[in-house]
Amino acid sequence: MTKSVYKLRPSDYWRIGEHESWFADMAAQGLYLKKMGIHFAKFEKGEPKNMRYRIDVSINKKISAEQIEMYGQSGWDYVTSYGSFHVFSSPAELEAPELHTDPAEQSYTLRELNKQLVFNAFIVVIGLIFMVGLLASSWFLDGTPTLVILEGIMVQQTFLAIFIGYTAYTSLQAAFSIRDLRKRLAEGIPLDHHAPWKKKHRLHTSVAFLFTVMVGLSAIIPFMQLMRMDTKTLPETSVNLPIVRLADVENNPDLVRSESTYIDGDVDWGNRYSYDWSPLAPVQYEADETGLVPGTLWKDTSDEYSPSISTQYYQLRIPAMADELISDLMKRYRYGDTGEDFVVKKHPDLDRLVVHVEEGMNEVFASKGNAVMYVRYHGYADVNSVIDSVIEKMN
């Protein structure tokens, strides 16, 4: 029984001379081409033999039986086809005449292929421009690219854009290469049937492996995020989580939890905590908590005093991203033109500390090592109590 062997193709399908050389080298090792696929070629094992291979490019994808018979009479046996490329083989000792003795004539056979490759390159480049525009709008529309990356929302789209970018590169390379080949053939320079293929094959194998890993990751990451993300009602008692609790800041024994205004899926969304995961920020927490102090009014006497607090916490794989993340958080949660109200402070227990204080509202942005925390508090407690709670939770 004949044994079949599959090999990764050395390079792009339009590299005619390199494929012919590769087929011949495989035959010298006892592997004879039987079929070509998109990425792999099928060979059958046999005795090593010195063979010659030629690829004929037809205007139409199908090659006629008359042409196959004509080449067969000249000593060239039909092997297989892939697209408009048709492979023929002949034992070297037979010294069969070339399929194309006139390079200028062979140049004419590549005319339709040249048009096809130019059209393919145009379509892929348009797709790349569209994809880059989509990514740019997602990353930079609100000026928070680091936050977008860390949240992991655009990981799959980014991998896709890289793949489309590489495809655009190879498509343009194919169009220019076939145009140059046609030009050389028209000038009477014959095709190199022994073109070196090993260097490009190693590069192609490395790129194929890299994109296989990227595709695998882009498929796995969304599932991991779905598996790890969850939202629960925040218990009224203390929990061992890196979030600042309202009771820690208010320090008021009369503080109680306010009545729930929105409950969905057994979660009190006014008093909840969520956790998430991404490749660059494997630990992420977000929490909201609302309270009420009965018998106490806001200073404008509009209603009962109901302080609230929100926390966002990120643990980063790359600590150097902490400063950029704080800058992005400040941009995303800035209301109006309040940039001048963000004050950088120094604190011995933190790497970076930025605060924003208004009447009845405090914001704290802090980082230490690979941890970043953002706290937004509405109430009358002093900002220092918020800072102290942030330091306690981050430690």
Secondary structure, 3 states (H helix, E strand, C coil): CCCEEEEECCCCCCCHHHHHHHHHHHHHCCEEEEEECCCEEEEEECCCCCEEEEEEECCCCCCCHHHHHHHHHCCCEEEEEECCEEEEEEEHHHCCCCCCCCHHHHHHHCHHHHHHHHHHHHHHHHHHHHHHHHHHHHHHCCCCHHHHHHHCCCHHHHHHHHHHHHHHHHHHHHHHHHHHHHHHHHCCCCCCCCCCCHHHHHHHHHHHHHHHHHHHHHHHHHHHHHHHCEEEECCCCCCCCCCCCHHHHHCCCCCEECCCCCEECCEECCCEEEEECCCCCCEEEEEEEEEECCCCECCCCCCECCCEEEEEEEECCCHHHHHHHHHHHHHHCCCCCCHHHEEEECCCCCCEEEEEEECCEEEEEEEECCEEEEEEEECCCCHHHHHHHHHHHHC
